[in-house]
Amino acid sequence: MKTLTEKQLVFILAALSAITPLAIDMYLPAINIMSKSLDVPEPQVAMSISIFFFGLAMGQLFGGPISDAYGRRPIVIIGLGLFCLSSICIIFVSDIYVLWILRFVQAFGGGVATVNVAAIVRDISSGNDSARIFSMIGSVTILAPLAAPSLGFIVILLFGRWEAIFVVLALYSFLALFFYKKHFKSEGVADKIRVTPIKNYIDVLTSPRPMIIMTALVISSSGLYALLASASIVYINYFGLSKLMFVVCFSMNVSVIIITSKINAKIVRRFSSLRLLKFGIKMQVVIAAVLMILHESENIFVIAPLIALFTGMLGFIFGNAISIVLEYFPKISASANALLGVLQYSVGAAAGFLVSFFDDGTLFPLIFIMALSSFVGAVILLVGTKHAKVLV
C-alpha cells in the first residue's frame, strides 16, 4: 500500500463502504418510473430491494473467508468489478426477472468488496487506533444513506430516466476501483492459501468473549433499523411534517451520529474502547427510558431530538465494538466482519418488520423496539464483560 495520510485512508475506505447504501437507497425515488417502464406493479420492483439485501449477505459470507485466504486487494477488485459491470447491464434491462438477477449480482459484488473495509483497517491498525479509524470512516459513510434518495431524485430530474441512476452507480464504482487500485498495492495478505469459510465462522461463533461484544452490537443497533423502517410514518403521518421537514428531522439523526463519531475518534486514546462502548449503550438505555415515558407526546421538538440522541449513541458503539471484535481475529478479520454484517442485517430487518407489523398509528411500537433493543444489548454487554475479560 502506498503511504497514505489518515484522511486519505478514511476517504477511500469510506467511499468504498458507501457503495452498497447508495445502491440501496439511490433508486428509491425511481421505483414508480421503473414499474411503468418495465410494465410491472411497483411491489415487483420494490422486491429487488429484498433481493439486494440477500445478495449483499451472500457476498459478505463468501467474500470474507476468501479475502482472509488470498488477501484483500484481489477480492476488492473482483467485487467492485462485478458491481460496476452489473450496474452497466441494468441500464439495458427490459424484464423484471433480469433486473432481479442483476440486482443480486450487483449486491453480491458490493458485499464481496465492502466486507474488506473493516478487515483492511484491522490489518494496518489495532486497539484504540482502529476504533478511532472506524469512527472516522463511520462518520463519513453514514452520509450515504441520507444523501442517496435526494441524489437519485436529482439524477431523475436532470436526465428524466431511471437508467441514469445506474449509470451514476457504475461511474462511482469505477472511480472507487480506480482509487483503490492506485493506492492499495499490498495489504494484509494472509499466511494461508486454503479457503475455510465454515471453520472461520465456527471459530468466530465459538469464541465467547468477542461474541459478547458482537451480540451486544447487533441487538443495540437494531433500534436504528427500526427507525429506518418507520421514519416516514412517524415524522410524516404521526407528526404531520412536510417532506422537506422530514428530511430536516431525519438529518438530525445523522448529524448527531457524525458528531459522536468524531468525539469518539478524539477521546478513544484516552479512554478504552470498551469503556466508551459501555458509555454509549448505557446512554441509549437512559434515553430510551425517557422516550418510553413520553411516547404519547405529540411535541416534535421533544421527541425528535431524543430520537436523534438515541441513534447518536451509535457513534460510541459501532467503531469501538467492531475494533474489539476484530482484535480477536487478526487472520480471519474479514470472516468475522462478514458474520457481523449478516447478523446486523438479519436482526435489523426483523426489528423493522416488527415495527411495521405492530404499527398502530402511535409512537409506541417504534419506541418500544428501540427501548427493548438497547436494554437487551446493555444487559448482554455489562453482564457478559463482567464475567469474561475482553480485549480493549
Number of C-alpha atoms within 10 A of each C-alpha: 13 10 9 11 9 10 11 12 18 22 16 19 23 23 21 26 26 24 24 26 18 22 27 20 19 25 27 18 19 20 17 17 16 22 17 12 15 16 12 14 13 15 11 15 22 17 12 20 20 15 18 25 22 19 24 29 26 19 26 29 27 18 29 32 27 23 27 30 21 18 24 29 22 15 22 26 19 17 26 30 20 22 30 25 17 23 26 20 17 21 17 11 15 13 13 19 13 14 20 21 17 25 28 25 23 29 32 28 30 34 33 32 33 30 34 29 21 24 30 20 24 26 21 11 16 18 19 23 19 26 31 26 27 28 32 25 29 24 24 19 23 18 19 22 19 19 16 21 19 17 19 24 18 14 23 19 11 10 11 13 15 22 20 17 23 22 17 18 22 24 15 18 25 17 16 22 21 13 14 21 16 11 15 17 12 13 16 20 17 17 11 12 12 12 16 15 19 12 12 21 18 10 14 25 15 10 12 13 20 26 17 21 25 28 19 26 28 23 24 32 25 26 29 24 22 26 23 15 20 19 17 17 18 20 21 15 13 14 16 13 17 12 12 9 13 18 16 12 20 20 16 19 21 19 17 21 26 24 15 22 30 21 16 28 25 14 14 22 14 9 13 16 29 23 13 20 26 19 15 26 28 20 18 29 22 15 21 27 19 15 23 18 10 16 18 12 13 13 10 15 9 12 18 17 16 17 22 20 21 27 26 26 24 28 28 29 29 21 28 35 27 24 29 25 24 27 20 17 20 17 22 25 28 34 33 30 27 30 21 23 18 20 18 22 18 17 19 24 18 15 25 22 16 16 23 16 10 12 16 10 11 18 24 18 20 27 24 18 21 32 24 19 25 30 22 16 26 25 14 20 24 16 11 18 18 10 9 12 10 18 16 18
